[in-house]
Amino acid sequence: MINIQAKLQRKHFNLDVSLQIDTRVTAVFGPSGSGKSTLLSMIAGITQPDSGTITIDGECVFDSQLGINKAIHQRRVGLVFQDSRLFPHMTVEQNLIYAFKLNSHIKQLIQPTDIMQLLALNSLKKQQPHHLSGGEKQRVALGRALLSSPKLLMLDEPLASLDDQLKQQILPYLKLVTENIQIPMLYVSHSKDEIAQLTSDIIHLQNGRVIVAN
């Protein structure tokens, strides 16, 4: 479960959200500039709210009154962005193993071999990122995020930079993850069609506020 009571004020934008999320796959929907990415950034610890509290899986990671603001790596949140952000000097396999070993002290329920099979990466494991298509890079980025042993997986417009053909190639893999990996997921998108293929639980943001949460 994720509990968020947070406010953030900027020169041309204010975010004020109060949310309790207990569904396994939740979409965050809204137009550009509505606060979707900012919300994820606050949960991850990249952006600090001006005030409020954030709790992930029963653990308080931010409380402005108590002075709690846990570092990004302490929050155990897996992130997938529009661009894959893979390590360019590493192979696909090395990118995956790096994330896995980074949290070797944590009990890990997902193994690299399982992820490579689930996301059909075995044939690509010796390739370096510059040899991969955009869709292949996003599959590796998704696998790397899962192998970091996150309490929460967050995907910020992961298909936005792909053309329609590549989107249709990636969506089946995202469905497989939602069906086979028991990790809560927040999925940000401005595409209703994309969201409909993954979940019916939607948080609708507009102008920095929650309009609908169901």
C-alpha positions as CSV (number, residue, x, y, z in Angstrom):
1,M,0.0,0.0,0.0
2,I,1.1,3.5,-0.8
3,N,-0.1,6.6,1.2
4,I,0.7,10.0,-0.1
5,Q,-0.3,13.4,1.4
6,A,2.0,15.9,-0.3
7,K,2.2,19.4,-1.5
8,L,4.7,21.0,-3.8
9,Q,4.7,24.6,-5.0
10,R,6.6,25.9,-8.0
11,K,6.5,29.2,-9.8
12,H,4.1,28.1,-12.4
13,F,2.8,24.8,-11.0
14,N,1.4,23.5,-7.7
15,L,0.9,19.8,-6.8
16,D,-1.5,18.9,-4.0
17,V,-2.3,15.2,-3.7
18,S,-4.0,12.9,-1.1
19,L,-3.9,9.3,-2.2
20,Q,-4.1,5.8,-0.8
21,I,-3.2,3.2,-3.3
22,D,-3.8,-0.5,-2.5
23,T,-4.3,-2.0,-6.0
24,R,-1.4,-4.0,-7.6
25,V,-1.4,-2.2,-10.9
26,T,-2.5,1.5,-10.9
27,A,-2.3,3.9,-13.8
28,V,-1.7,7.6,-13.4
29,F,-3.4,9.4,-16.2
30,G,-3.6,13.0,-17.3
31,P,-2.5,15.5,-19.9
32,S,1.0,16.9,-20.2
33,G,1.8,19.2,-17.3
34,S,-0.8,17.6,-14.9
35,G,1.8,16.4,-12.4
36,K,2.1,12.7,-13.3
37,S,5.9,12.6,-13.5
38,T,6.3,15.0,-10.5
39,L,4.2,12.6,-8.4
40,L,6.4,9.7,-9.3
41,S,9.5,11.8,-8.7
42,M,8.3,12.6,-5.2
43,I,7.6,9.0,-4.3
44,A,11.0,8.0,-5.6
45,G,12.8,10.7,-3.6
46,I,14.1,12.6,-6.6
47,T,11.9,15.6,-5.8
48,Q,11.2,16.6,-2.2
49,P,7.7,17.9,-1.4
50,D,7.3,21.1,0.5
51,S,5.2,19.3,3.1
52,G,3.4,16.1,3.8
53,T,4.1,12.4,4.2
54,I,4.8,9.4,1.9
55,T,4.6,5.8,3.0
56,I,5.5,2.8,0.9
57,D,4.6,-0.7,2.1
58,G,4.1,0.5,5.7
59,E,7.5,2.3,5.8
60,C,7.5,6.1,6.1
61,V,10.0,7.4,3.5
62,F,9.1,11.1,3.9
63,D,7.6,13.2,6.7
64,S,8.1,16.9,6.6
65,Q,7.2,17.4,10.3
66,L,9.4,14.6,11.6
67,G,12.3,15.5,9.3
68,I,12.3,12.1,7.5
69,N,13.5,12.1,3.9
70,K,15.0,8.7,2.9
71,A,17.5,8.6,0.1
72,I,16.5,7.2,-3.3
73,H,18.3,3.9,-2.8
74,Q,16.7,3.4,0.6
75,R,13.2,3.6,-0.8
76,R,13.6,0.5,-3.0
77,V,11.7,1.8,-5.9
78,G,12.3,0.5,-9.4
79,L,12.0,3.2,-12.1
80,V,11.6,2.9,-15.9
81,F,11.7,6.2,-17.8
82,Q,10.9,7.2,-21.4
83,D,14.5,6.7,-22.3
84,S,16.0,3.4,-21.1
85,R,19.1,4.9,-19.4
86,L,21.0,1.7,-19.7
87,F,24.8,1.6,-19.0
88,P,26.2,2.0,-22.5
89,H,29.5,0.2,-21.7
90,M,27.7,-2.9,-20.4
91,T,26.0,-5.8,-22.3
92,V,22.3,-6.5,-21.7
93,E,23.3,-9.3,-19.3
94,Q,25.7,-7.1,-17.4
95,N,23.0,-4.4,-17.0
96,L,20.7,-6.9,-15.5
97,I,23.3,-8.5,-13.3
98,Y,24.4,-5.1,-12.0
99,A,21.0,-4.3,-10.7
100,F,20.7,-7.8,-9.2
101,K,24.0,-7.7,-7.3
102,L,23.4,-4.1,-6.1
103,N,20.8,-5.5,-3.7
104,S,22.4,-8.9,-3.0
105,H,21.8,-8.3,0.8
106,I,18.0,-8.4,0.2
107,K,16.1,-11.6,-0.2
108,Q,15.5,-11.7,-3.9
109,L,12.5,-13.5,-5.3
110,I,13.3,-12.8,-9.0
111,Q,16.4,-14.3,-10.7
112,P,18.1,-12.8,-13.8
113,T,17.5,-16.1,-15.7
114,D,13.7,-15.8,-15.0
115,I,13.6,-12.2,-16.1
116,M,15.6,-12.9,-19.3
117,Q,13.1,-15.7,-20.1
118,L,10.0,-13.6,-19.2
119,L,11.1,-10.7,-21.3
120,A,12.7,-12.7,-24.1
121,L,16.2,-11.3,-23.6
122,N,18.3,-14.4,-23.9
123,S,19.1,-13.8,-27.5
124,L,20.2,-10.3,-26.7
125,K,22.2,-10.8,-23.5
126,K,25.6,-10.3,-25.2
127,Q,24.5,-7.2,-27.1
128,Q,25.4,-3.7,-26.0
129,P,22.6,-1.0,-25.8
130,H,23.7,0.8,-29.0
131,H,22.9,-2.4,-31.0
132,L,19.3,-2.6,-29.6
133,S,16.1,-1.2,-30.9
134,G,14.1,1.2,-28.8
135,G,11.7,-1.5,-27.8
136,E,14.5,-3.9,-26.9
137,K,16.1,-1.2,-24.7
138,Q,12.9,-0.7,-22.8
139,R,12.5,-4.4,-22.2
140,V,16.0,-4.4,-20.7
141,A,15.3,-1.3,-18.6
142,L,12.1,-3.1,-17.3
143,G,14.1,-6.2,-16.4
144,R,16.8,-4.2,-14.7
145,A,14.2,-2.3,-12.6
146,L,12.6,-5.6,-11.5
147,L,16.0,-7.1,-10.6
148,S,16.7,-4.2,-8.2
149,S,14.2,-6.0,-5.8
150,P,11.8,-3.0,-5.6
151,K,8.9,-2.7,-3.2
152,L,7.3,-0.6,-5.9
153,L,7.8,-0.5,-9.7
154,M,7.1,2.8,-11.4
155,L,7.0,3.3,-15.1
156,D,7.0,6.9,-16.4
157,E,5.6,7.0,-19.9
158,P,7.8,4.0,-20.9
159,L,6.3,3.8,-24.4
160,A,6.2,7.5,-25.2
161,S,9.3,7.5,-27.4
162,L,8.3,4.4,-29.4
163,D,6.3,4.3,-32.6
164,D,2.9,2.5,-32.7
165,Q,4.5,-0.7,-34.0
166,L,7.0,-0.9,-31.2
167,K,4.4,0.0,-28.6
168,Q,2.4,-3.1,-29.7
169,Q,5.5,-5.2,-29.4
170,I,6.2,-4.0,-25.8
171,L,2.7,-4.1,-24.4
172,P,2.5,-7.9,-24.3
173,Y,5.7,-8.0,-22.1
174,L,4.2,-5.4,-19.8
175,K,1.1,-7.6,-19.5
176,L,3.3,-10.6,-18.7
177,V,5.0,-8.6,-15.9
178,T,1.6,-7.6,-14.4
179,E,0.4,-11.2,-14.5
180,N,3.6,-12.9,-13.3
181,I,5.5,-10.5,-11.0
182,Q,3.8,-9.7,-7.7
183,I,5.2,-6.2,-7.3
184,P,2.9,-3.2,-7.0
185,M,3.1,-1.0,-10.1
186,L,2.4,2.6,-10.9
187,Y,2.1,3.2,-14.6
188,V,2.1,6.8,-15.9
189,S,0.6,7.5,-19.3
190,H,-1.5,10.0,-21.2
191,S,-2.8,7.2,-23.5
192,K,-6.2,5.7,-22.4
193,D,-5.8,2.8,-24.9
194,E,-2.4,1.9,-23.4
195,I,-3.7,2.0,-19.9
196,A,-6.8,-0.1,-20.8
197,Q,-4.6,-3.0,-21.8
198,L,-2.9,-3.1,-18.3
199,T,-5.4,-2.0,-15.6
200,S,-8.8,-0.6,-14.8
201,D,-7.5,1.2,-11.7
202,I,-6.8,4.8,-12.6
203,I,-5.7,8.0,-10.9
204,H,-6.7,11.0,-13.0
205,L,-4.5,14.1,-12.4
206,Q,-5.3,17.5,-13.7
207,N,-3.5,20.7,-12.8
208,G,-1.7,19.1,-10.0
209,R,-4.7,17.6,-8.3
210,V,-6.5,14.3,-8.3
211,I,-9.8,14.5,-10.2
212,V,-10.7,10.8,-10.1
213,A,-9.2,7.9,-8.3
214,N,-10.9,4.5,-8.9
